[in-house]
Amino acid sequence: MVKWCLHDSRVSHAGAAEFRVRWSWPGEAALGPRRPRRGRREQEVAMSEDRADTANLLKAIEFASRKHSTQRRKDEDASPYINHPIAVTHLLADTGGVTDLVTLMAAVLHDTIEDTQTTAEELEAQFGRTVRKVVEEMTDDKSLDKAVRKQRQVDHAPHLSSRAKAIKLADKIANVQDVTDTPPANWDLARRIDYLDWTEKVVAGCRGTNAPLEKFYDEVLKRGRAKFRS
Ligand code: ZN
């Protein structure tokens, strides 16, 4: 049986009543609560929030590209370093379905403290305390020996915030893809295989955070190993 249902009557800011009529079926409520309709004022607020989010993300990209401007990746073509944080952020948003702005901004900025002259205070002043804290979680202590740093990433991964875990997953996906397809020119096969094995240990501590990213990591790892075996 189909019936008419009149609902969501409200007074717009112009003072005119808006009535919306829609079909509804008995039992439709069992599908769950209806999404509340947005009024014009709410839509305007949401749009200006979207604009602010876009501007903040672009500000982070502009900041990171300036900070990394003189750096190159270790691949044969020495591609611009900024390609990496942008690839990580794209993986989070696209494969991972992440929309949380703090996570996306921290992903763009994740190597700035570790690899450039950027300070944590500078990040806080530009992007706020929450973003600073996530980037700090992503930052290795470069005063330590490389082997110690690598072990620390394995040990610390389970204790990271869920935002940092998601960025770490995307970071390792991007790095496994790079080592598989465009490896550093001076890395022999054993070193590439070791690198893949190490990322697997770090990723083990980040699981339970973002299923699509974890699944994609498994796929790129498998592809990398198959390529190195062939
Ligand atoms: Zn990275």
Residues whose N, C-alpha, C, O or C-beta is under 5 A from the ligand:
A	BS01	ZN	D111 D171
